[in-house]
């Protein structure tokens, strides 16, 4: 199984970014997909989750209203649209896949760095 994130970068506060995660080696439509993030010196934290078909989504309080998770099962891909970025959103963002909804997903990507300058 391989999860490959892309789309990170350096942006200014208020800007937007769209992260992508392409999956291979698994039956993508059978996996809940999520985004987590980890800032320096902090534990990895949940950001957003999308159900198998994409009809249900969940967000952390910090992501709610600014971030949107989506998926394209035909492309084996999940996305995270991030708007109104803040410096506190600076982190490595990880894509994760799990058969059931769990705080400990079955598979993780390597992460993509997002840096938001003030």
C-alpha positions as CSV (number, residue, x, y, z in Angstrom):
1,X,0.0,0.0,0.0
2,X,1.3,3.4,-0.9
3,X,-0.2,6.8,0.0
4,X,1.6,9.8,-1.6
5,X,0.8,13.4,-0.6
6,X,1.4,16.5,-2.7
7,X,0.5,20.1,-2.8
8,X,2.2,21.4,0.3
9,X,4.3,24.6,0.2
10,X,5.0,28.0,1.7
11,X,2.1,30.4,1.7
12,X,1.1,33.6,3.5
13,X,-1.7,33.9,6.0
14,X,-5.1,34.1,4.3
15,X,-3.9,32.1,1.3
16,X,-5.3,28.7,0.1
17,X,-3.7,25.4,-0.6
18,X,-5.1,22.1,-2.0
19,X,-3.4,19.0,-0.8
20,X,-3.8,15.7,-2.8
21,X,-3.1,12.1,-1.8
22,X,-2.9,9.4,-4.3
23,X,-3.4,5.8,-3.1
24,X,-2.2,2.6,-4.6
25,X,-2.1,-1.1,-3.6
26,X,-5.5,-1.1,-1.9
27,X,-9.1,-1.1,-2.9
28,X,-9.6,2.6,-2.3
29,X,-13.3,2.6,-2.2
30,X,-13.3,0.3,0.8
31,X,-11.2,2.7,3.0
32,X,-12.2,5.7,5.0
33,X,-9.7,8.4,4.2
34,X,-8.4,11.1,6.6
35,X,-5.9,13.9,6.9
36,X,-3.8,14.4,10.0
37,X,-1.1,16.9,10.8
38,X,1.8,17.3,13.1
39,X,3.5,20.5,14.1
40,X,7.0,20.6,15.6
41,X,7.0,19.5,19.2
42,X,3.4,18.5,19.1
43,X,1.6,15.2,18.7
44,X,-0.1,14.2,15.4
45,X,-3.7,15.5,15.4
46,X,-6.8,14.7,13.4
47,X,-7.8,17.2,10.7
48,X,-10.6,15.7,8.6
49,X,-12.2,12.4,7.6
50,X,-14.3,11.3,4.7
51,X,-16.5,8.2,4.4
52,X,-16.2,5.5,1.8
53,X,-18.5,7.1,-0.7
54,X,-17.8,10.7,0.3
55,X,-21.2,11.5,1.6
56,X,-20.1,12.0,5.2
57,X,-17.3,14.2,6.4
58,X,-15.9,15.1,9.9
59,X,-13.6,17.9,10.9
60,X,-11.6,19.1,13.8
61,X,-12.7,22.3,15.4
62,X,-9.7,24.1,13.9
63,X,-10.5,22.9,10.4
64,X,-14.2,23.3,10.5
65,X,-15.4,26.1,8.1
66,X,-12.0,26.6,6.5
67,X,-11.0,23.1,5.2
68,X,-12.9,20.8,2.9
69,X,-12.1,17.1,2.4
70,X,-13.2,15.3,-0.7
71,X,-12.4,12.1,-2.6
72,X,-12.5,10.7,-6.1
73,X,-12.8,7.0,-6.0
74,X,-12.2,6.7,-9.7
75,X,-8.8,8.3,-9.3
76,X,-8.0,6.7,-5.9
77,X,-7.4,10.1,-4.5
78,X,-8.4,12.2,-1.6
79,X,-8.0,16.0,-1.3
80,X,-7.9,18.7,1.4
81,X,-8.8,22.2,0.3
82,X,-7.5,24.6,2.9
83,X,-8.7,28.2,2.8
84,X,-8.0,31.2,5.1
85,X,-4.7,29.6,6.2
86,X,-3.2,30.7,9.5
87,X,0.3,30.4,10.8
88,X,-0.9,27.8,13.3
89,X,-1.8,25.6,10.4
90,X,1.9,25.1,9.8
91,X,2.6,21.4,10.0
92,X,3.4,18.3,8.1
93,X,0.1,17.0,6.7
94,X,-0.4,13.2,6.4
95,X,-2.9,11.2,4.4
96,X,-4.3,8.1,6.1
97,X,-6.5,5.1,5.2
98,X,-8.5,2.9,7.4
99,X,-11.1,0.2,6.9
100,X,-13.1,1.5,10.0
101,X,-13.2,4.9,11.6
102,X,-10.3,4.9,14.1
103,X,-7.7,7.2,15.6
104,X,-5.1,4.7,14.4
105,X,-5.4,4.3,10.6
106,X,-4.1,1.2,8.9
107,X,-1.9,3.1,6.4
108,X,-0.1,6.4,6.4
109,X,1.6,8.6,3.8
110,X,5.0,10.2,4.2
111,X,3.5,13.7,4.6
112,X,3.7,17.0,2.9
113,X,5.0,20.2,4.6
114,X,2.6,23.2,4.8
115,X,4.2,26.4,6.1
116,X,2.0,29.5,6.6
117,X,3.9,32.8,7.2
118,X,2.3,35.7,9.0
